[in-house]
């Protein structure tokens, strides 16, 4: 086993051990992948101010996200098909998050169901939903999440239609994988993954199969999106869904200041600045570039969280210093899961936490809640002087 010190190390193992279609699903964007790339590269434009001769004892990264105590202001983002990266992947990730003390968010497009995760964890988790046309199915999803003890839902607003993801199309991505010459040749080199998959019964979309009606191909994300997602979504529908749930709600997919104001006016508990990991509108601003304008627009009217491009604890610190109250990691923990299962998710969180704590100290701060823009050096045009 190689020595693992970074998320990049986990990513290399993930690529070696996981079938190509599922690795590509995690590590790709839509169209030219410009936004996917800039989500990470734009972090590099922000520099940190090193401070010296500052007492660095008694440091803490503890904080809260929507009133929930967290070991660090980092949540595991909702990621579809997590159970295809590693057998029972959602259960493994939820366990790791619970032990570490950070929130886990289960995707509607998970392989393990809401009930599977609830039966294998002891603390409430968050549940992410898409905006679907079928009110009966939505109500049953909410009822199931309530029965499982989910403490909040995240409503994803930026996926009424699916962005064109060339790698997924070329790979024929489905859950479970369809057997073609190409997929069989690839699977033959991933025997460890295959043995694990043979030992679990969870290989389909657990929240959909057996629950949704009239879906012709439940193994296909694109088929499900085309048939079930609400293309007529508007803010009135968002308000209706929030009322249908009746508990804490986080609205995900905010990339524009006007949309942030509308989300805050609806009474959301938090909003997530996110471009869906660069998997929807290619050419959109990176999440980190969009963050400052949204923070300026909503002030303290709503808790602002951040998602997109985080691959290190330093990235977390930069988002928090700009003003975000919480952050989400998706690909970083998926790299760990694909590399080493539950232990890999824990390793990813350990890496991010150590980098966050060390960098905070070297910037002269001892409490993550005291981090602000003073620790950053940001290019004057970073926030986008766009015409």
C-alpha positions as CSV (number, residue, x, y, z in Angstrom):
1,X,0.0,0.0,0.0
2,X,1.5,3.4,-1.0
3,X,1.8,6.1,1.6
4,X,-1.3,8.3,1.3
5,X,-1.0,12.0,2.3
6,X,-3.3,13.8,-0.2
7,X,-6.6,13.5,-1.9
8,X,-4.6,13.1,-5.1
9,X,-3.1,9.9,-3.7
10,X,-6.6,8.6,-3.1
11,X,-7.7,9.6,-6.6
12,X,-4.9,7.5,-8.2
13,X,-6.0,4.4,-6.2
14,X,-9.6,5.1,-7.0
15,X,-8.8,5.1,-10.7
16,X,-7.0,1.8,-10.4
17,X,-9.6,-0.1,-8.4
18,X,-12.9,1.1,-9.8
19,X,-14.5,0.4,-13.2
20,X,-13.9,3.2,-15.8
21,X,-17.6,4.2,-16.2
22,X,-18.0,4.9,-12.4
23,X,-14.6,6.6,-12.0
24,X,-15.4,8.8,-15.1
25,X,-18.9,9.5,-13.6
26,X,-17.2,11.0,-10.6
27,X,-14.3,12.7,-12.3
28,X,-15.9,14.5,-15.2
29,X,-18.0,17.5,-16.2
30,X,-20.3,18.4,-19.0
31,X,-19.4,19.5,-22.5
32,X,-15.8,20.8,-22.7
33,X,-15.4,20.5,-18.9
34,X,-14.3,24.1,-18.6
35,X,-16.4,24.8,-15.4
36,X,-15.4,21.4,-14.0
37,X,-11.7,22.4,-14.3
38,X,-12.1,26.0,-13.1
39,X,-13.9,24.8,-10.0
40,X,-10.5,23.6,-8.8
41,X,-8.1,25.9,-10.7
42,X,-9.8,29.1,-9.5
43,X,-8.9,28.2,-5.9
44,X,-5.2,28.5,-6.9
45,X,-5.7,32.2,-7.7
46,X,-6.4,32.9,-4.0
47,X,-3.4,33.3,-1.9
48,X,-3.1,33.0,1.9
49,X,-1.5,35.5,4.3
50,X,1.1,33.9,6.5
51,X,1.2,35.3,10.1
52,X,3.9,34.7,12.6
53,X,4.5,35.0,16.4
54,X,0.8,34.2,17.1
55,X,-0.3,31.8,19.9
56,X,-1.4,28.6,18.1
57,X,-2.4,26.6,21.1
58,X,-5.9,25.3,21.8
59,X,-7.0,25.4,18.2
60,X,-10.5,24.2,17.2
61,X,-12.2,23.5,13.9
62,X,-15.5,22.9,15.6
63,X,-18.5,24.8,14.3
64,X,-22.2,24.4,13.3
65,X,-24.1,23.9,10.0
66,X,-27.8,24.8,10.2
67,X,-27.6,24.5,14.0
68,X,-25.9,21.1,14.0
69,X,-22.6,20.7,15.8
70,X,-19.8,19.6,13.4
71,X,-16.2,18.6,13.9
72,X,-15.3,20.9,11.1
73,X,-17.6,22.9,8.7
74,X,-17.5,20.2,6.1
75,X,-20.4,17.9,5.0
76,X,-20.3,15.0,2.6
77,X,-22.1,16.2,-0.5
78,X,-24.9,14.2,-2.1
79,X,-23.4,12.0,-4.9
80,X,-25.3,9.7,-7.1
81,X,-24.3,6.1,-7.6
82,X,-22.0,6.1,-4.6
83,X,-22.7,2.4,-4.1
84,X,-21.2,1.7,-7.5
85,X,-17.8,3.2,-6.4
86,X,-17.6,0.6,-3.6
87,X,-20.2,-2.0,-2.6
88,X,-22.7,-0.5,-0.1
89,X,-20.8,2.8,-0.6
90,X,-23.5,5.1,0.9
91,X,-23.5,3.0,4.1
92,X,-19.7,3.1,4.3
93,X,-19.6,6.9,3.7
94,X,-22.4,7.6,6.2
95,X,-20.6,5.5,8.9
96,X,-17.3,7.3,8.3
97,X,-19.0,10.7,8.5
98,X,-20.9,9.8,11.7
99,X,-17.7,8.7,13.4
100,X,-15.8,11.8,12.3
101,X,-18.6,14.2,13.3
102,X,-19.6,15.7,10.0
103,X,-23.0,15.5,8.2
104,X,-23.6,12.9,5.5
105,X,-26.0,13.7,2.7
106,X,-27.7,10.8,0.9
107,X,-28.6,11.4,-2.8
108,X,-32.0,10.4,-4.2
109,X,-29.9,8.6,-6.9
110,X,-28.2,6.5,-4.4
111,X,-27.7,2.7,-4.6
112,X,-28.4,2.1,-1.0
113,X,-31.8,3.3,0.0
114,X,-32.8,5.8,2.8
115,X,-33.8,2.8,4.9
116,X,-30.5,1.0,4.3
117,X,-28.5,4.0,5.6
118,X,-30.8,4.5,8.5
119,X,-30.5,0.9,9.6
120,X,-26.7,1.1,9.5
121,X,-26.2,4.4,11.3
122,X,-27.1,5.8,14.7
123,X,-27.4,9.6,14.1
124,X,-29.6,11.6,11.7
125,X,-28.3,12.3,8.2
126,X,-29.4,14.7,5.5
127,X,-31.3,13.7,2.4
128,X,-31.1,15.3,-1.0
129,X,-34.1,15.4,-3.4
130,X,-34.6,16.5,-7.0
131,X,-37.6,18.4,-8.2
132,X,-39.8,15.6,-9.6
133,X,-43.2,15.9,-11.3
134,X,-44.9,13.2,-9.3
135,X,-46.3,14.7,-6.1
136,X,-47.2,11.2,-4.8
137,X,-43.6,10.0,-5.2
138,X,-42.2,13.2,-3.7
139,X,-44.5,12.9,-0.7
140,X,-43.5,9.3,-0.2
141,X,-39.8,10.3,-0.4
142,X,-40.4,12.9,2.3
143,X,-42.3,10.4,4.4
144,X,-39.5,7.8,4.1
145,X,-36.9,10.4,5.0
146,X,-38.9,11.5,8.0
147,X,-39.4,7.9,9.2
148,X,-35.6,7.4,8.8
149,X,-35.0,10.4,11.1
150,X,-33.4,12.7,8.4
151,X,-32.8,16.0,10.1
152,X,-32.8,18.1,6.9
153,X,-33.4,17.9,3.2
154,X,-31.4,19.5,0.4
155,X,-33.4,20.4,-2.7
156,X,-31.3,20.4,-5.8
157,X,-32.5,23.2,-8.2
158,X,-30.1,23.0,-11.0
159,X,-31.0,19.7,-12.6
160,X,-34.4,20.1,-14.3
161,X,-32.7,18.6,-17.3
162,X,-29.5,16.7,-17.5
163,X,-26.3,18.4,-18.8
164,X,-24.6,16.5,-21.6
165,X,-21.8,14.5,-20.0
166,X,-19.9,13.0,-22.9
167,X,-18.0,10.4,-20.8
168,X,-21.1,9.0,-19.3
169,X,-22.7,8.7,-22.8
170,X,-19.6,7.0,-24.3
171,X,-19.2,4.6,-21.3
172,X,-22.9,3.7,-21.4
173,X,-23.0,4.4,-17.7
174,X,-25.8,2.5,-15.8
175,X,-26.3,0.9,-12.5
176,X,-25.5,-2.0,-12.5
177,X,-23.2,-1.8,-15.5
178,X,-24.5,-3.3,-18.7
179,X,-22.3,-6.0,-20.2
180,X,-20.6,-4.9,-23.4
181,X,-17.2,-6.0,-24.7
182,X,-15.7,-2.7,-23.4
183,X,-17.2,-2.9,-20.0
184,X,-16.4,-6.6,-19.6
185,X,-12.8,-6.0,-20.6
186,X,-12.6,-3.2,-18.0
187,X,-14.3,-5.2,-15.2
188,X,-11.9,-8.1,-15.8
189,X,-9.1,-5.8,-14.5
190,X,-11.2,-4.7,-11.4
191,X,-11.7,-8.1,-9.8
192,X,-11.5,-6.8,-6.3
193,X,-14.4,-4.4,-7.0
194,X,-16.3,-7.3,-8.7
195,X,-15.9,-9.6,-5.7
196,X,-17.3,-7.0,-3.4
197,X,-20.3,-6.3,-5.7
198,X,-21.1,-10.0,-5.8
199,X,-21.4,-10.0,-2.0
200,X,-24.1,-7.3,-1.9
201,X,-27.7,-7.2,-3.1
202,X,-27.6,-3.4,-3.5
203,X,-26.8,-2.7,-7.2
204,X,-29.8,-0.6,-8.4
205,X,-31.1,2.8,-7.5
206,X,-32.5,1.9,-4.0
207,X,-34.7,4.9,-3.6
208,X,-36.4,4.4,-7.0
209,X,-36.6,0.7,-7.9
210,X,-39.8,-0.6,-6.2
211,X,-40.9,2.9,-5.3
212,X,-41.4,4.9,-8.6
213,X,-44.0,4.1,-11.2
214,X,-43.8,4.3,-14.9
215,X,-40.0,4.6,-15.3
216,X,-38.9,2.5,-18.3
217,X,-35.3,2.1,-17.4
218,X,-34.5,2.4,-13.7
219,X,-30.8,1.6,-14.3
220,X,-30.3,4.8,-16.3
221,X,-29.9,8.3,-14.8
222,X,-30.6,9.9,-18.1
223,X,-33.8,8.0,-18.6
224,X,-35.0,8.8,-15.1
225,X,-34.2,12.5,-15.6
226,X,-36.0,12.7,-18.9
227,X,-39.2,11.0,-17.6
228,X,-39.5,12.1,-14.0
229,X,-37.9,15.5,-13.5
230,X,-40.1,18.6,-13.4
231,X,-39.1,20.8,-16.4
232,X,-41.7,23.4,-15.2
233,X,-40.0,24.1,-11.9
234,X,-40.4,27.6,-10.6
235,X,-40.1,29.3,-7.2
236,X,-43.7,28.6,-6.3
237,X,-43.0,24.9,-6.8
238,X,-39.9,25.2,-4.6
239,X,-42.1,26.8,-1.9
240,X,-44.6,23.9,-2.3
241,X,-41.9,21.3,-1.8
242,X,-40.5,23.1,1.3
243,X,-44.0,23.1,2.8
244,X,-44.4,19.4,1.9
245,X,-41.3,18.6,3.9
246,X,-42.0,20.9,6.8
247,X,-38.6,20.7,8.4
248,X,-35.1,22.2,7.8
249,X,-34.4,22.9,4.1
250,X,-31.2,23.7,2.2
251,X,-31.5,24.9,-1.4
252,X,-28.7,23.7,-3.7
253,X,-27.5,25.0,-7.0
254,X,-27.4,28.8,-6.4
255,X,-25.0,30.5,-8.7
256,X,-26.6,34.0,-9.1
257,X,-27.2,36.8,-6.6
258,X,-30.8,37.3,-7.7
259,X,-31.5,33.6,-7.2
260,X,-29.9,33.7,-3.8
261,X,-32.2,36.6,-2.8
262,X,-35.2,34.6,-3.9
263,X,-34.1,31.5,-2.0
264,X,-33.5,33.6,1.1
265,X,-37.0,35.2,0.8
266,X,-38.6,31.7,0.8
267,X,-37.2,31.0,4.2
268,X,-34.6,28.4,3.4
269,X,-32.4,27.4,6.4
270,X,-29.3,27.6,4.1
271,X,-28.4,27.9,0.4
272,X,-25.5,26.1,-1.3
273,X,-23.5,28.0,-3.9
274,X,-22.9,25.2,-6.4
275,X,-22.7,24.5,-10.2
276,X,-23.3,20.8,-9.7
277,X,-19.6,20.1,-9.9
278,X,-19.4,21.5,-13.4
279,X,-21.7,18.8,-14.6
280,X,-24.6,20.9,-15.7
281,X,-24.0,24.3,-17.5
282,X,-20.5,24.2,-18.8
283,X,-19.1,27.8,-19.1
284,X,-20.8,28.9,-15.9
285,X,-18.7,30.6,-13.3
286,X,-16.7,28.4,-10.9
287,X,-18.4,28.2,-7.5
288,X,-15.6,30.0,-5.7
289,X,-15.8,33.0,-8.1
290,X,-19.6,33.1,-7.7
291,X,-19.5,33.0,-3.9
292,X,-18.5,36.6,-3.0
293,X,-21.3,38.2,-4.9
294,X,-23.9,35.9,-3.4
295,X,-22.6,36.6,0.1
296,X,-22.8,40.3,-0.6
297,X,-26.4,39.9,-1.9
298,X,-27.9,38.0,1.0
299,X,-25.8,39.1,4.0
300,X,-27.0,37.4,7.1
301,X,-30.5,36.7,5.7
302,X,-29.6,33.0,5.1
303,X,-26.8,30.7,6.0
304,X,-24.6,30.4,2.9
305,X,-22.8,27.1,2.2
306,X,-20.3,26.3,-0.6
307,X,-19.8,23.3,-2.9
308,X,-17.5,22.8,-5.9
309,X,-13.9,22.1,-6.4
310,X,-12.7,21.4,-2.9
311,X,-9.8,19.0,-2.9
312,X,-8.0,20.1,0.3
313,X,-8.3,21.6,3.7
314,X,-6.8,24.8,2.2
315,X,-9.7,25.0,-0.2
316,X,-12.2,24.7,2.7
317,X,-10.4,27.5,4.5
318,X,-10.5,29.8,1.5
319,X,-14.3,29.3,1.1
320,X,-14.9,29.9,4.8
321,X,-12.6,32.9,4.8
322,X,-14.7,34.4,2.0
323,X,-17.7,34.1,4.2
324,X,-19.3,30.6,3.7
325,X,-20.6,29.0,6.9
326,X,-20.2,25.5,5.7
327,X,-18.7,23.5,2.8
328,X,-19.3,20.2,1.0
329,X,-16.9,17.7,-0.4
330,X,-18.0,15.2,-3.1
331,X,-15.3,14.0,-5.3
332,X,-12.7,14.1,-2.5
333,X,-14.6,11.6,-0.4
334,X,-15.6,9.5,-3.4
335,X,-11.9,9.2,-4.2
336,X,-11.4,7.8,-0.8
337,X,-14.3,5.5,-1.0
338,X,-13.3,4.1,-4.4
339,X,-9.7,3.6,-3.1
340,X,-10.3,2.1,0.3
341,X,-14.0,1.8,1.1
342,X,-15.0,3.2,4.5
343,X,-11.4,3.6,5.6
344,X,-10.8,5.7,2.5
345,X,-13.6,8.1,3.4
346,X,-12.2,8.4,6.9
347,X,-8.7,9.0,5.4
348,X,-10.1,11.7,3.1
349,X,-11.7,13.5,6.0
350,X,-8.5,13.1,8.1
351,X,-6.5,14.7,5.3
352,X,-8.8,17.6,4.8
353,X,-9.1,18.2,8.6
354,X,-5.3,18.2,9.1
355,X,-4.7,20.6,6.1
356,X,-7.5,22.9,7.4
357,X,-6.1,23.0,11.0
358,X,-2.5,23.4,9.9
359,X,-3.2,26.1,7.4
360,X,-5.5,28.0,9.8
361,X,-2.7,28.0,12.4
362,X,-0.1,29.3,9.9
363,X,-2.5,32.1,9.0
364,X,-2.6,33.1,12.6
365,X,-6.0,31.9,13.7
366,X,-7.0,29.4,16.4
367,X,-10.8,29.1,15.9
368,X,-12.4,28.3,12.6
369,X,-15.3,30.6,13.4
370,X,-12.9,33.6,13.5
371,X,-11.5,33.0,10.0
372,X,-12.3,35.9,7.7
373,X,-11.1,37.6,4.5
374,X,-8.1,39.2,6.3
375,X,-6.3,35.9,5.9
376,X,-6.7,36.0,2.1
377,X,-5.0,37.8,-0.8
378,X,-7.6,37.8,-3.6
379,X,-7.0,39.2,-7.1
380,X,-8.8,42.5,-7.7
381,X,-10.8,41.1,-10.6
382,X,-11.4,37.7,-9.0
383,X,-15.1,38.4,-8.3
384,X,-15.7,38.8,-12.0
385,X,-15.8,42.2,-13.8
386,X,-18.0,40.7,-16.5
387,X,-19.9,42.7,-19.0
